[in-house]
């Protein structure tokens, strides 16, 4: 086990994503997830459970800093555990106050570089929220859920450290099993696709970048029907939303594929198992929907998933893709994402409460556990410096809220896509309803092109 205070080498994921995150606002690179514990909760015991898990997973004490290159070090003390008591607030508004507190902590300037932080928020005598905040280059989203589940296991006396793998114990070997010939083949594949892109559009003068957050709530029955439609990669809600986004953002002239970035979970790709740390990388892929003016949702799904799968099969770390794009003159700093300016921020399906908590039941202790306001903790609307912006204009995320799923859209107020952000969600809702009603019928027509079109497609 790595000793506290020891400098750690940054992983290939951290090095590759550092240029696009080092100047970002905390709300864009720091995330928070939480569980609601209902029943007689012993907060002292819960705090001790946090310390047990932290002792077993040194990645939780890692601290991020750096200028041109990321630097990591393990802290000798345990992460912060901040207690908050909201029992004096009006009962009807306690959830909203808790969400505001957690989002404020996530958005605080100190959050961008510091290590993971836990929060214990008492809502009622029999209701406590356990939350975890971390920079995405320290703990990715799957790690947040895994750690929260591990704390619940420790609280119940069932935590088994050997069931988890820690980032500080794993080698930085993204392609350890690949031969030099296979690596060269992947680089040639990306070279061909990047070389086909037009040159970067003029950046324009720096301005304050203002974003808006919009939400679309999808009822549980409709979401279940959408995920049941499947596709070449099986029934997966995130991939279904990816197909809907590809259709609703289709270029009016149908020329060339829509290009996106999404997250790829390297736990599966590299066979890492239940690892805790930064193991999700950005993946660039194209969704070529063909020339048909109104394809069916099944056809759109097939084409979008095929483009995604093609990029997964030829996976290169995002930092390598960007560097290759720079060598070819297609990508320029800092707006490295200008050609793939829609980000899909999800891995697989959003986790259900039962799967996330890591415990089938704690009923014998009179305690139940569920996700706390996941969708409300998403969304990073605000203002940031344009000259440090990586070029992403739309970011879609999925979150759970009760039994329903929520699609959360962060959009530049002056984004170049046709239509406004709320109208885009309306179009996605219409397409979703049509897909569920008949996945083989033509999708609803897209609106006529707006006066403002995208210059790089």
C-alpha positions as CSV (number, residue, x, y, z in Angstrom):
1,X,0.0,0.0,0.0
2,X,1.3,3.5,-0.9
3,X,2.4,5.5,2.1
4,X,0.7,8.8,2.9
5,X,2.5,11.8,1.5
6,X,4.0,9.8,-1.4
7,X,3.8,11.6,-4.8
8,X,1.8,9.5,-7.3
9,X,2.3,9.4,-11.1
10,X,-0.7,10.7,-12.9
11,X,-2.5,8.0,-15.0
12,X,-3.0,8.2,-18.7
13,X,-6.6,9.3,-18.1
14,X,-5.6,12.1,-15.8
15,X,-2.9,13.3,-18.2
16,X,-5.2,13.1,-21.2
17,X,-8.1,15.0,-19.6
18,X,-6.0,17.5,-17.6
19,X,-5.8,20.2,-20.4
20,X,-9.6,20.4,-20.7
21,X,-10.3,20.3,-16.9
22,X,-7.5,22.3,-15.3
23,X,-9.1,25.7,-15.9
24,X,-12.7,24.5,-15.8
25,X,-15.2,25.8,-13.2
26,X,-15.6,23.4,-10.2
27,X,-19.2,22.7,-11.2
28,X,-17.9,21.3,-14.6
29,X,-15.3,18.9,-13.2
30,X,-16.5,18.2,-9.6
31,X,-19.5,16.0,-8.9
32,X,-21.5,14.9,-5.9
33,X,-23.8,11.9,-5.3
34,X,-25.7,10.9,-2.2
35,X,-27.7,8.2,-0.5
36,X,-30.8,8.7,1.7
37,X,-30.7,6.4,4.8
38,X,-34.2,6.1,6.4
39,X,-34.4,4.5,9.9
40,X,-32.5,4.7,13.1
41,X,-29.0,5.8,11.9
42,X,-26.0,6.0,14.2
43,X,-24.0,8.9,12.7
44,X,-20.9,8.1,14.8
45,X,-21.0,4.6,13.4
46,X,-21.5,5.9,9.9
47,X,-18.5,8.2,10.3
48,X,-16.4,5.3,11.5
49,X,-17.6,3.3,8.4
50,X,-16.2,6.2,6.2
51,X,-12.9,5.9,8.0
52,X,-12.7,2.2,7.5
53,X,-13.4,2.4,3.8
54,X,-10.9,5.3,3.4
55,X,-8.2,3.3,5.2
56,X,-8.7,0.4,2.7
57,X,-8.9,2.7,-0.4
58,X,-6.0,5.2,-0.5
59,X,-7.4,6.8,-3.6
60,X,-9.9,8.6,-1.4
61,X,-7.1,10.6,0.2
62,X,-5.4,11.6,-3.1
63,X,-5.1,15.3,-3.7
64,X,-4.9,16.9,-7.2
65,X,-2.9,19.9,-8.1
66,X,-0.6,21.0,-10.9
67,X,-0.1,23.5,-13.7
68,X,0.9,22.1,-17.1
69,X,0.9,18.5,-15.8
70,X,-1.3,17.0,-13.1
71,X,0.3,16.2,-9.7
72,X,-1.1,13.8,-7.2
73,X,-0.2,13.0,-3.6
74,X,-1.8,11.0,-0.8
75,X,-2.7,12.9,2.3
76,X,-1.9,11.3,5.7
77,X,-5.2,12.2,7.3
78,X,-8.7,10.9,6.4
79,X,-11.1,12.8,4.2
80,X,-13.3,15.5,5.6
81,X,-16.7,14.3,7.1
82,X,-18.9,17.3,7.4
83,X,-22.0,17.0,9.7
84,X,-25.0,19.2,9.0
85,X,-28.2,19.2,11.0
86,X,-31.3,20.4,9.1
87,X,-33.9,19.3,11.6
88,X,-34.6,22.9,12.4
89,X,-35.6,23.7,8.8
90,X,-39.2,23.4,7.6
91,X,-39.8,19.7,6.9
92,X,-41.3,20.3,3.4
93,X,-38.2,22.1,2.2
94,X,-35.4,20.0,3.7
95,X,-34.6,18.0,0.6
96,X,-34.2,21.2,-1.4
97,X,-32.0,22.8,1.3
98,X,-29.8,19.7,1.3
99,X,-29.5,19.7,-2.5
100,X,-28.5,23.4,-2.4
101,X,-25.9,22.8,0.3
102,X,-24.3,19.9,-1.6
103,X,-24.3,21.8,-4.9
104,X,-22.7,24.8,-3.2
105,X,-20.0,22.6,-1.8
106,X,-19.4,21.1,-5.3
107,X,-19.3,24.5,-6.9
108,X,-16.9,26.1,-4.3
109,X,-13.6,27.2,-5.7
110,X,-11.7,24.9,-3.4
111,X,-13.5,21.9,-4.8
112,X,-11.7,21.9,-8.1
113,X,-8.3,20.5,-6.9
114,X,-9.0,19.1,-3.5
115,X,-9.6,15.5,-2.4
116,X,-12.8,13.7,-1.8
117,X,-15.2,15.0,0.9
118,X,-18.0,13.3,2.7
119,X,-21.2,14.9,4.2
120,X,-23.6,13.6,6.8
121,X,-26.8,15.6,6.6
122,X,-29.5,15.0,9.2
123,X,-32.9,15.7,7.6
124,X,-35.2,14.1,10.3
125,X,-34.6,12.0,13.4
126,X,-34.9,8.9,11.2
127,X,-33.5,10.3,7.9
128,X,-29.9,11.0,7.1
129,X,-28.1,11.8,3.8
130,X,-24.6,10.4,3.1
131,X,-23.0,12.4,0.3
132,X,-19.6,12.2,-1.5
133,X,-18.0,15.0,-3.5
134,X,-14.9,14.6,-5.6
135,X,-13.1,15.9,-8.7
136,X,-13.8,13.6,-11.7
137,X,-10.0,13.0,-12.1
138,X,-9.8,11.6,-8.6
139,X,-13.0,9.6,-8.5
140,X,-15.2,9.0,-11.6
141,X,-19.0,8.6,-11.3
142,X,-19.0,4.8,-11.0
143,X,-16.4,5.2,-8.1
144,X,-18.7,7.5,-6.2
145,X,-21.5,4.9,-6.2
146,X,-19.0,2.1,-5.3
147,X,-17.6,4.1,-2.4
148,X,-21.0,5.0,-1.0
149,X,-22.0,1.4,-1.3
150,X,-18.8,0.3,0.5
151,X,-19.6,2.7,3.4
152,X,-23.0,1.2,3.7
153,X,-21.4,-2.3,3.8
154,X,-19.0,-1.1,6.5
155,X,-21.8,0.3,8.5
156,X,-23.5,-3.1,8.4
157,X,-20.2,-4.9,9.3
158,X,-20.0,-6.5,5.8
159,X,-17.2,-4.5,4.1
160,X,-14.6,-6.7,2.4
161,X,-11.6,-4.6,1.2
162,X,-10.4,-7.5,-1.0
163,X,-13.6,-7.0,-3.1
164,X,-12.3,-3.6,-4.3
165,X,-9.3,-2.5,-6.3
166,X,-7.6,0.8,-5.6
167,X,-6.3,3.2,-8.3
168,X,-3.0,3.6,-6.5
169,X,-2.2,-0.1,-6.7
170,X,-2.8,-0.5,-10.5
171,X,-0.2,0.1,-13.2
172,X,-0.7,2.8,-15.8
173,X,-1.0,0.4,-18.7
174,X,-3.9,1.2,-21.0
175,X,-2.8,-1.2,-23.7
176,X,-0.7,-3.7,-21.8
177,X,-2.2,-6.6,-23.7
178,X,-1.8,-5.0,-27.2
179,X,1.2,-5.6,-29.5
180,X,3.0,-2.7,-31.0
181,X,1.4,-3.6,-34.3
182,X,-2.1,-3.4,-32.8
183,X,-1.4,0.0,-31.3
184,X,-0.1,1.3,-34.6
185,X,-3.2,0.0,-36.3
186,X,-5.5,1.9,-33.9
187,X,-3.5,5.1,-34.4
188,X,-3.8,4.8,-38.2
189,X,-7.6,4.3,-37.8
190,X,-7.9,7.5,-35.8
191,X,-5.5,9.3,-38.2
192,X,-7.8,8.6,-41.2
193,X,-10.9,9.9,-39.3
194,X,-9.3,13.0,-37.9
195,X,-7.6,13.8,-41.2
196,X,-11.1,13.9,-42.9
197,X,-12.3,16.7,-40.5
198,X,-12.2,20.3,-41.8
199,X,-9.8,22.7,-40.2
200,X,-10.8,24.4,-36.9
201,X,-13.3,27.3,-37.1
202,X,-12.0,30.7,-36.0
203,X,-12.2,30.9,-32.2
204,X,-13.6,34.5,-32.1
205,X,-13.0,37.0,-29.3
206,X,-13.0,35.8,-25.7
207,X,-16.3,36.4,-23.9
208,X,-18.0,35.2,-20.7
209,X,-19.5,31.8,-21.4
210,X,-23.0,31.5,-20.0
211,X,-24.7,28.1,-19.8
212,X,-28.3,27.1,-19.0
213,X,-29.5,23.9,-17.4
214,X,-32.7,22.2,-18.6
215,X,-34.4,19.0,-17.5
216,X,-36.7,16.5,-19.1
217,X,-38.4,14.0,-16.7
218,X,-39.1,10.6,-18.2
219,X,-41.7,8.5,-16.4
220,X,-40.5,5.1,-15.2
221,X,-42.8,3.1,-17.5
222,X,-41.7,5.1,-20.6
223,X,-38.0,4.7,-19.6
224,X,-38.5,0.9,-19.2
225,X,-40.1,0.7,-22.6
226,X,-37.3,2.7,-24.2
227,X,-34.6,0.5,-22.7
228,X,-36.4,-2.6,-23.9
229,X,-36.0,-1.6,-27.5
230,X,-32.4,-2.7,-27.4
231,X,-30.2,-2.6,-30.4
232,X,-26.9,-4.2,-31.4
233,X,-25.5,-3.5,-28.0
234,X,-28.6,-4.6,-26.0
235,X,-31.1,-2.8,-24.0
236,X,-29.4,0.2,-22.5
237,X,-30.9,3.6,-21.7
238,X,-27.8,5.6,-22.2
239,X,-27.3,4.3,-25.7
240,X,-31.0,4.9,-26.5
241,X,-30.6,8.5,-25.4
242,X,-27.5,8.7,-27.5
243,X,-29.5,7.6,-30.6
244,X,-32.2,10.2,-29.8
245,X,-29.6,12.9,-29.5
246,X,-28.0,11.9,-32.8
247,X,-31.3,12.2,-34.5
248,X,-32.4,15.5,-32.9
249,X,-29.0,17.1,-33.6
250,X,-28.8,15.8,-37.1
251,X,-27.2,18.3,-39.5
252,X,-30.0,19.8,-41.7
253,X,-28.1,18.9,-44.9
254,X,-27.4,15.4,-43.7
255,X,-23.8,15.7,-44.7
256,X,-21.4,13.5,-42.7
257,X,-21.8,12.0,-39.2
258,X,-22.8,13.9,-36.1
259,X,-19.8,13.7,-33.7
260,X,-19.9,13.3,-30.0
261,X,-17.8,12.6,-27.0
262,X,-19.1,10.1,-24.4
263,X,-17.6,8.3,-21.5
264,X,-16.1,4.8,-21.8
265,X,-15.8,2.7,-18.7
266,X,-12.3,1.2,-18.7
267,X,-13.1,-1.2,-16.0
268,X,-14.7,-3.4,-18.6
269,X,-12.4,-2.4,-21.5
270,X,-9.2,-3.2,-19.5
271,X,-10.6,-5.9,-17.3
272,X,-10.1,-4.0,-14.1
273,X,-13.1,-5.3,-12.2
274,X,-14.5,-3.2,-9.3
275,X,-11.8,-0.5,-9.3
276,X,-12.0,2.8,-7.4
277,X,-10.4,5.8,-9.0
278,X,-10.5,7.7,-12.4
279,X,-11.2,4.9,-14.9
280,X,-13.6,6.5,-17.3
281,X,-12.1,8.2,-20.3
282,X,-13.7,10.4,-23.0
283,X,-14.4,8.7,-26.3
284,X,-14.9,10.4,-29.6
285,X,-17.4,8.8,-32.0
286,X,-19.4,9.6,-35.1
287,X,-23.1,8.7,-35.7
288,X,-23.7,8.6,-39.5
289,X,-27.5,8.4,-39.9
290,X,-27.5,8.1,-43.7
291,X,-29.5,10.1,-46.2
292,X,-33.0,9.0,-45.4
293,X,-35.0,12.1,-44.3
294,X,-37.1,10.3,-41.7
295,X,-35.5,7.0,-40.6
296,X,-37.0,4.8,-37.9
297,X,-35.7,4.8,-34.4
298,X,-34.5,1.3,-34.8
299,X,-32.4,2.3,-37.8
300,X,-31.1,5.4,-36.0
301,X,-30.2,3.2,-33.0
302,X,-28.4,0.7,-35.2
303,X,-26.3,3.4,-36.9
304,X,-25.5,5.4,-33.7
305,X,-24.5,2.3,-31.8
306,X,-22.4,1.0,-34.7
307,X,-20.4,4.3,-34.7
308,X,-20.0,4.1,-30.9
309,X,-18.9,0.4,-31.1
310,X,-16.4,1.2,-33.9
311,X,-14.8,3.8,-31.7
312,X,-14.7,1.5,-28.6
313,X,-13.1,-1.3,-30.7
314,X,-10.4,1.2,-31.8
315,X,-10.1,2.9,-28.4
316,X,-7.2,5.3,-27.9
317,X,-6.9,7.4,-24.8
318,X,-8.6,10.8,-25.3
319,X,-5.3,12.6,-24.8
320,X,-3.8,10.7,-27.6
321,X,-6.7,11.5,-29.9
322,X,-6.4,15.2,-29.2
323,X,-2.7,15.2,-29.7
324,X,-3.1,13.4,-33.0
325,X,-5.7,16.0,-34.0
326,X,-3.2,18.8,-33.2
327,X,-0.5,17.2,-35.3
328,X,-2.9,17.0,-38.2
329,X,-3.9,20.7,-37.8
330,X,-7.6,19.8,-37.1
331,X,-7.6,20.5,-33.4
332,X,-6.2,23.6,-31.7
333,X,-6.0,24.5,-28.0
334,X,-7.9,25.4,-26.0
335,X,-11.1,24.5,-27.9
336,X,-10.1,20.9,-28.6
337,X,-13.7,19.7,-28.6
338,X,-14.9,22.0,-31.3
339,X,-15.5,19.1,-33.8
340,X,-17.2,16.9,-31.2
341,X,-19.0,19.6,-29.2
342,X,-21.8,17.4,-27.8
343,X,-20.9,15.5,-24.6
344,X,-22.9,12.5,-23.4
345,X,-22.0,12.1,-19.8
346,X,-23.2,8.7,-18.8
347,X,-22.0,5.1,-18.4
348,X,-24.5,2.4,-19.1
349,X,-27.8,2.9,-17.4
350,X,-28.1,5.3,-14.5
351,X,-27.8,3.0,-11.4
352,X,-31.0,2.0,-9.7
353,X,-31.2,2.5,-5.9
354,X,-31.1,-1.2,-5.2
355,X,-28.0,-1.8,-7.3
356,X,-26.2,1.3,-6.1
357,X,-26.3,0.9,-2.3
358,X,-24.2,-2.3,-2.3
359,X,-26.6,-3.9,0.2
360,X,-29.7,-5.9,-0.7
361,X,-31.3,-4.8,2.6
362,X,-30.5,-3.6,6.0
363,X,-34.1,-4.3,7.2
364,X,-32.8,-6.3,10.1
365,X,-31.4,-3.0,11.4
366,X,-34.5,-1.1,10.6
367,X,-32.7,0.9,7.9
368,X,-33.5,1.4,4.2
369,X,-31.3,3.1,1.6
370,X,-32.0,4.8,-1.7
371,X,-30.4,7.3,-4.0
372,X,-30.9,10.9,-2.9
373,X,-32.1,13.4,-5.5
374,X,-29.5,12.2,-8.1
375,X,-30.9,14.2,-11.0
376,X,-31.1,17.4,-8.8
377,X,-27.4,17.1,-8.1
378,X,-26.6,17.3,-11.8
379,X,-26.3,20.4,-14.0
380,X,-23.5,22.9,-14.1
381,X,-25.1,26.1,-15.5
382,X,-23.2,29.3,-14.9
383,X,-20.6,31.6,-16.3
384,X,-17.0,30.8,-17.1
385,X,-14.1,32.3,-19.1
386,X,-14.5,31.5,-22.8
387,X,-10.8,31.6,-23.7
388,X,-10.3,28.5,-21.5
389,X,-13.4,26.7,-22.9
390,X,-12.8,23.4,-24.6
391,X,-15.5,23.9,-27.2
392,X,-18.3,21.7,-25.8
393,X,-21.6,23.5,-26.3
394,X,-24.1,20.8,-25.1
395,X,-23.7,18.2,-22.4
396,X,-26.4,15.6,-21.7
397,X,-26.5,13.6,-18.5
398,X,-28.9,11.0,-17.0
399,X,-30.1,11.0,-13.4
400,X,-32.6,9.2,-11.2
401,X,-35.3,11.0,-9.3
402,X,-37.6,8.7,-7.4
403,X,-38.9,6.0,-9.9
404,X,-38.3,8.3,-12.9
405,X,-35.3,9.1,-15.0
406,X,-34.3,12.7,-15.8
407,X,-32.4,13.9,-18.8
408,X,-30.3,16.9,-17.8
409,X,-29.0,19.3,-20.5
410,X,-26.3,21.9,-19.9
411,X,-26.2,24.2,-23.0
412,X,-24.4,27.3,-24.0
413,X,-26.9,30.1,-24.2
414,X,-25.4,31.1,-27.6
415,X,-24.8,27.6,-28.8
416,X,-24.8,27.2,-32.6
417,X,-27.2,24.3,-32.8
418,X,-30.5,25.0,-34.4
419,X,-33.3,25.8,-31.8
420,X,-33.0,26.6,-28.2
421,X,-32.0,24.1,-25.5
422,X,-35.5,23.6,-24.1
423,X,-36.8,23.1,-27.7
424,X,-34.2,20.5,-28.2
425,X,-35.4,18.6,-25.1
426,X,-39.0,18.9,-26.5
427,X,-37.9,17.4,-29.8
428,X,-36.1,14.5,-27.9
429,X,-39.3,13.9,-25.9
430,X,-41.4,13.8,-29.1
431,X,-38.9,11.3,-30.7
432,X,-38.9,9.2,-27.5
433,X,-42.7,8.9,-27.5
434,X,-42.6,8.0,-31.2
435,X,-39.9,5.4,-30.6
436,X,-41.7,3.7,-27.8
437,X,-45.0,3.7,-29.7
438,X,-43.4,2.1,-32.8
439,X,-39.7,1.8,-33.2
440,X,-40.0,0.8,-36.8
441,X,-42.1,3.9,-37.9
442,X,-40.5,7.1,-39.2
443,X,-39.3,9.5,-36.5
444,X,-41.0,12.9,-36.3
445,X,-39.6,15.4,-38.8
446,X,-36.9,17.8,-37.7
447,X,-37.5,21.5,-37.8
448,X,-36.3,23.6,-40.7
449,X,-32.7,24.8,-40.5
450,X,-32.2,28.0,-38.4
451,X,-30.3,30.9,-39.8
452,X,-27.3,30.0,-37.5
453,X,-25.7,26.8,-38.6
454,X,-22.6,25.0,-37.5
455,X,-19.5,26.0,-39.4
456,X,-17.5,22.9,-38.8
457,X,-19.9,20.2,-40.1
